[in-house]
Amino acid sequence: MVDKDKFLSIGIVVGLLAFSGLLALGIMLPAKRPLAVTTEYFKDAALTFVSSTEYMPYEPIEVITRLTDMKGSVIPANCSLSIAYPDLTLWINGTLMTTPSPFLNHYWQGTAQSQIGVYEILVNCTSGGKNYADSKTFHVSNSTPFLAGLINLSEYDLTAYMAAQFNSTNSLITANFNSTNSTNQGYFQNISSTLTIILNSILYPCAGQTNLTTGGLNYSRIGEPFFITAEIVDACGHPLSNFSCTADTGGSFWGVVSMPFSTATHKYEYSLISDKSGTVNWQVSCT
């Protein structure tokens, strides 16, 4: 069973990726759009969308719109829909929408395409000789395998993945706004700093206190395995991998030896087949 903390963690990761995607889209998408139409707008009515905006490839899509007057009453109309792919080529061109709803909403149903990215929708409605138009976007993302993979991660590996995604998001901010003027640079640096404070408090709520536990053998025999271990955990008991550990075994044995972090055991370890015999009064130091 996946606990609520893991779902919260997964939500944070998805939020980071979405934020990264929005930054990239804001930078890369051109301002000019291919679905421009000549439409006369009136103050006596409003065309609104009431449908979802996030899909995955081959998932059912439903676009729902509603034309109302300024009092909120539905205006009967004939509406058509056009959709552009993320590369701005047309996918749907002027398809008539239906009105099966007792609320007189206008519907179009289809299947999400395999092309990942932001799709644009343009809806045109005609009523009483007047034209009404509005546009919206929806996003197709291949997130199902990604989410399934996150759910299967251990808490330790999920935290590490979240930290990597957060660092990637911060790097994207820095890379794309270093070329702006000093005022904008300061603005985005403040965003980055604020994100660091907020997300670190979520990613690392147990930071600020560590506990070191050592283990291993105190006696060495020639030809037999000898090992020393050190485990460092935070206030919540989560193992920490960002330390540098050594063990001083004394001049009669192997001197000061390095203890690399093992991702298998989540401990710092030193081991060998001993070439010396005797009592080893070792001492571990981590910084």
VEXDREN-2710 file (C-alpha; in Angstrom, 1 decimal):
% VEXDREN-2710
k/r/px/py/pz
1/MET/0.0/0.0/0.0
2/VAL/1.3/3.5/-0.9
3/ASP/0.9/5.9/2.0
4/LYS/-0.3/9.5/1.7
5/ASP/3.2/10.9/2.2
6/LYS/4.4/9.1/-0.9
7/PHE/1.4/10.4/-2.9
8/LEU/2.3/13.9/-1.7
9/SER/5.9/13.3/-2.8
10/ILE/4.7/12.1/-6.2
11/GLY/2.5/15.2/-6.5
12/ILE/5.5/17.4/-5.8
13/VAL/7.5/15.7/-8.5
14/VAL/4.8/16.1/-11.0
15/GLY/4.4/19.7/-10.0
16/LEU/8.1/20.3/-10.6
17/LEU/7.9/18.7/-14.0
18/ALA/4.9/20.7/-15.0
19/PHE/6.6/23.9/-13.9
20/SER/9.6/23.0/-16.0
21/GLY/7.3/22.3/-18.9
22/LEU/5.5/25.6/-18.6
23/LEU/8.8/27.4/-18.5
24/ALA/10.0/25.6/-21.6
25/LEU/6.7/26.2/-23.4
26/GLY/6.8/29.9/-22.5
27/ILE/10.2/30.2/-24.1
28/MET/9.7/28.0/-27.1
29/LEU/6.2/28.6/-28.4
30/PRO/5.8/31.3/-31.0
31/ALA/3.4/34.1/-30.4
32/LYS/1.6/33.7/-33.7
33/ARG/-1.1/31.0/-33.9
34/PRO/-2.5/29.4/-37.0
35/LEU/-6.2/29.3/-35.9
36/ALA/-6.9/33.0/-36.2
37/VAL/-10.3/33.8/-37.6
38/THR/-12.2/37.0/-38.4
39/THR/-14.9/37.1/-35.7
40/GLU/-17.1/39.9/-34.5
41/TYR/-17.3/40.0/-30.6
42/PHE/-20.4/41.2/-28.8
43/LYS/-20.9/42.3/-25.2
44/ASP/-24.3/40.6/-25.0
45/ALA/-23.0/37.0/-24.7
46/ALA/-20.1/34.9/-23.5
47/LEU/-18.7/31.6/-24.9
48/THR/-17.0/29.5/-22.1
49/PHE/-15.3/26.1/-21.9
50/VAL/-16.3/23.7/-19.2
51/SER/-14.1/20.7/-20.1
52/SER/-10.9/19.1/-18.9
53/THR/-7.4/20.2/-20.1
54/GLU/-5.1/17.3/-19.3
55/TYR/-5.0/14.0/-21.2
56/MET/-2.7/11.1/-22.0
57/PRO/-2.2/9.5/-25.4
58/TYR/-5.3/7.6/-26.7
59/GLU/-7.3/8.7/-23.7
60/PRO/-10.9/9.9/-24.5
61/ILE/-11.1/13.6/-25.0
62/GLU/-14.3/15.7/-24.4
63/VAL/-14.6/19.4/-25.3
64/ILE/-17.6/21.1/-23.8
65/THR/-18.6/24.7/-24.4
66/ARG/-21.5/26.9/-23.4
67/LEU/-22.9/30.1/-24.9
68/THR/-24.8/32.3/-22.5
69/ASP/-26.1/35.9/-22.3
70/MET/-24.9/38.3/-19.6
71/LYS/-27.6/37.0/-17.2
72/GLY/-26.3/33.4/-17.5
73/SER/-29.1/32.1/-19.7
74/VAL/-28.2/29.7/-22.5
75/ILE/-28.3/31.0/-26.0
76/PRO/-29.2/28.3/-28.7
77/ALA/-26.4/28.2/-31.3
78/ASN/-24.6/26.1/-33.9
79/CYS/-21.0/25.6/-32.9
80/SER/-18.0/24.1/-34.7
81/LEU/-14.6/23.1/-33.4
82/SER/-11.0/23.2/-34.8
83/ILE/-7.9/21.7/-33.1
84/ALA/-4.2/22.3/-33.8
85/TYR/-1.4/19.8/-33.0
86/PRO/1.5/21.0/-30.8
87/ASP/3.5/21.6/-34.1
88/LEU/0.6/24.0/-35.1
89/THR/-0.7/21.9/-38.0
90/LEU/-4.4/21.3/-38.1
91/TRP/-5.8/18.0/-36.6
92/ILE/-9.6/18.9/-36.6
93/ASN/-10.9/21.6/-39.0
94/GLY/-14.4/23.0/-38.4
95/THR/-16.2/19.9/-37.1
96/LEU/-19.7/20.5/-36.0
97/MET/-20.3/20.1/-32.2
98/THR/-23.5/18.3/-30.9
99/THR/-25.9/19.4/-28.1
100/PRO/-27.1/16.2/-26.4
101/SER/-27.1/17.8/-23.0
102/PRO/-30.3/19.0/-21.4
103/PHE/-28.3/22.0/-20.4
104/LEU/-27.7/22.9/-24.1
105/ASN/-23.9/22.6/-23.8
106/HIS/-22.0/21.9/-27.0
107/TYR/-20.0/18.7/-27.1
108/TRP/-17.2/17.1/-29.1
109/GLN/-15.7/13.8/-28.3
110/GLY/-12.5/12.2/-29.7
111/THR/-9.3/10.4/-28.8
112/ALA/-6.1/12.0/-27.7
113/GLN/-3.3/11.7/-30.2
114/SER/0.2/10.3/-29.7
115/GLN/1.9/13.6/-30.2
116/ILE/3.0/15.0/-26.8
117/GLY/2.5/18.7/-26.1
118/VAL/0.0/21.5/-26.0
119/TYR/-3.0/21.4/-28.4
120/GLU/-5.0/24.5/-29.3
121/ILE/-8.8/24.5/-29.6
122/LEU/-10.9/27.1/-31.4
123/VAL/-14.7/27.1/-31.1
124/ASN/-16.9/29.2/-33.4
125/CYS/-20.6/29.6/-32.6
126/THR/-23.3/31.3/-34.7
127/SER/-26.6/32.5/-33.2
128/GLY/-29.0/35.1/-34.6
129/GLY/-26.7/36.1/-37.3
130/LYS/-23.9/36.8/-34.9
131/ASN/-20.6/35.0/-34.5
132/TYR/-18.9/34.1/-31.2
133/ALA/-15.5/32.6/-30.8
134/ASP/-13.1/31.5/-28.0
135/SER/-10.0/29.4/-27.8
136/LYS/-8.4/27.2/-25.2
137/THR/-5.5/24.7/-24.9
138/PHE/-5.2/21.2/-23.6
139/HIS/-2.1/19.1/-22.8
140/VAL/-1.3/15.6/-23.8
141/SER/1.4/14.0/-21.7
142/ASN/2.8/10.5/-21.4
143/SER/2.7/10.5/-17.6
144/THR/1.2/7.1/-16.9
145/PRO/4.4/5.0/-17.0
146/PHE/6.2/7.8/-15.2
147/LEU/3.7/7.8/-12.3
148/ALA/3.7/4.0/-12.1
149/GLY/7.4/4.1/-11.8
150/LEU/7.3/6.6/-9.0
151/ILE/4.8/4.6/-7.0
152/ASN/7.1/1.6/-7.2
153/LEU/10.2/3.5/-5.9
154/SER/11.4/3.2/-2.4
155/GLU/11.0/6.2/-0.1
156/TYR/14.8/6.7/-0.2
157/ASP/15.0/6.6/-4.1
158/LEU/11.8/8.7/-4.5
159/THR/13.4/11.4/-2.3
160/ALA/16.6/11.3/-4.4
161/TYR/14.5/11.5/-7.6
162/MET/12.6/14.5/-6.3
163/ALA/15.8/16.3/-5.4
164/ALA/17.1/15.7/-8.9
165/GLN/13.9/17.1/-10.5
166/PHE/14.0/20.1/-8.2
167/ASN/17.6/20.8/-9.2
168/SER/16.7/20.5/-12.9
169/THR/13.8/23.0/-12.5
170/ASN/16.1/25.5/-10.8
171/SER/18.7/25.0/-13.5
172/LEU/16.0/25.7/-16.1
173/ILE/15.1/29.0/-14.4
174/THR/18.8/30.1/-14.3
175/ALA/19.6/29.0/-17.8
176/ASN/16.7/30.7/-19.5
177/PHE/16.7/34.0/-17.6
178/ASN/20.4/34.8/-17.2
179/SER/20.2/36.7/-20.5
180/THR/17.4/39.1/-19.3
181/ASN/18.0/42.5/-17.8
182/SER/19.1/42.9/-14.2
183/THR/15.6/43.6/-12.9
184/ASN/14.2/40.4/-14.4
185/GLN/17.3/38.5/-13.2
186/GLY/16.7/39.6/-9.7
187/TYR/13.0/38.7/-10.0
188/PHE/13.7/35.1/-11.1
189/GLN/16.5/34.7/-8.6
190/ASN/14.0/35.5/-5.9
191/ILE/11.7/32.8/-7.4
192/SER/14.5/30.3/-7.3
193/SER/15.4/31.2/-3.7
194/THR/11.8/30.9/-2.6
195/LEU/11.4/27.6/-4.4
196/THR/14.5/26.3/-2.6
197/ILE/13.2/27.2/0.8
198/ILE/9.7/25.9/0.2
199/LEU/10.6/22.7/-1.5
200/ASN/13.6/21.8/0.7
201/SER/11.2/22.1/3.7
202/ILE/8.9/19.5/1.9
203/LEU/11.6/17.3/0.5
204/TYR/13.7/17.4/3.7
205/PRO/11.4/17.9/6.6
206/CYS/13.7/15.9/8.9
207/ALA/16.8/17.9/8.2
208/GLY/18.8/19.6/11.0
209/GLN/19.6/16.6/13.1
210/THR/21.7/13.5/12.2
211/ASN/22.7/10.3/14.0
212/LEU/25.8/8.2/13.3
213/THR/25.8/4.5/14.1
214/THR/28.9/2.4/13.4
215/GLY/29.4/-1.4/13.2
216/GLY/31.8/-4.0/12.0
217/LEU/34.5/-6.4/13.3
218/ASN/37.0/-5.6/16.1
219/TYR/39.3/-8.5/15.4
220/SER/41.1/-9.3/12.1
221/ARG/42.3/-12.8/10.9
222/ILE/44.4/-13.3/7.8
223/GLY/42.4/-14.6/4.9
224/GLU/39.0/-13.8/6.4
225/PRO/36.6/-10.9/5.5
226/PHE/36.9/-7.7/7.6
227/PHE/34.5/-4.8/7.4
228/ILE/33.5/-1.6/9.1
229/THR/30.2/0.2/8.5
230/ALA/28.7/3.6/9.3
231/GLU/25.1/4.6/9.0
232/ILE/24.0/8.3/9.1
233/VAL/20.3/9.1/9.4
234/ASP/18.3/12.2/9.7
235/ALA/15.7/13.0/12.5
236/CYS/13.2/10.8/10.8
237/GLY/15.5/7.8/10.4
238/HIS/16.1/8.3/6.6
239/PRO/19.7/7.4/5.5
240/LEU/21.8/10.3/4.3
241/SER/24.3/9.9/1.4
242/ASN/25.9/13.3/1.3
243/PHE/28.7/12.7/3.9
244/SER/32.3/11.7/3.4
245/CYS/33.4/9.0/5.9
246/THR/36.7/7.5/6.7
247/ALA/37.9/4.9/9.3
248/ASP/41.2/5.1/11.1
249/THR/42.4/1.5/11.6
250/GLY/45.8/2.5/13.1
251/GLY/49.3/2.2/11.7
252/SER/49.5/-1.5/12.5
253/PHE/46.7/-2.3/10.1
254/TRP/45.6/-0.2/7.1
255/GLY/45.8/3.3/8.4
256/VAL/43.0/5.8/7.4
257/VAL/40.7/4.2/4.8
258/SER/37.8/5.6/2.8
259/MET/34.3/4.4/3.3
260/PRO/32.2/4.9/0.2
261/PHE/28.4/5.0/0.4
262/SER/26.6/1.9/-0.7
263/THR/23.2/2.4/-2.5
264/ALA/22.4/-1.3/-1.7
265/THR/22.7/-1.0/2.1
266/HIS/22.5/2.8/2.4
267/LYS/25.6/2.7/4.6
268/TYR/29.2/3.8/4.3
269/GLU/31.4/0.7/4.1
270/TYR/35.0/-0.5/4.1
271/SER/35.7/-4.1/3.6
272/LEU/38.6/-6.4/2.5
273/ILE/40.0/-9.9/2.8
274/SER/42.4/-9.3/5.7
275/ASP/46.1/-9.7/5.3
276/LYS/46.7/-9.0/9.0
277/SER/45.7/-10.5/12.4
278/GLY/44.9/-8.9/15.7
279/THR/42.6/-6.6/17.5
280/VAL/41.6/-3.5/15.4
281/ASN/40.7/-0.4/17.4
282/TRP/39.2/1.5/14.5
283/GLN/37.5/4.9/14.7
284/VAL/35.0/6.3/12.1
285/SER/34.8/10.0/11.2
286/CYS/32.2/11.5/8.9
287/THR/31.9/15.1/7.6
END
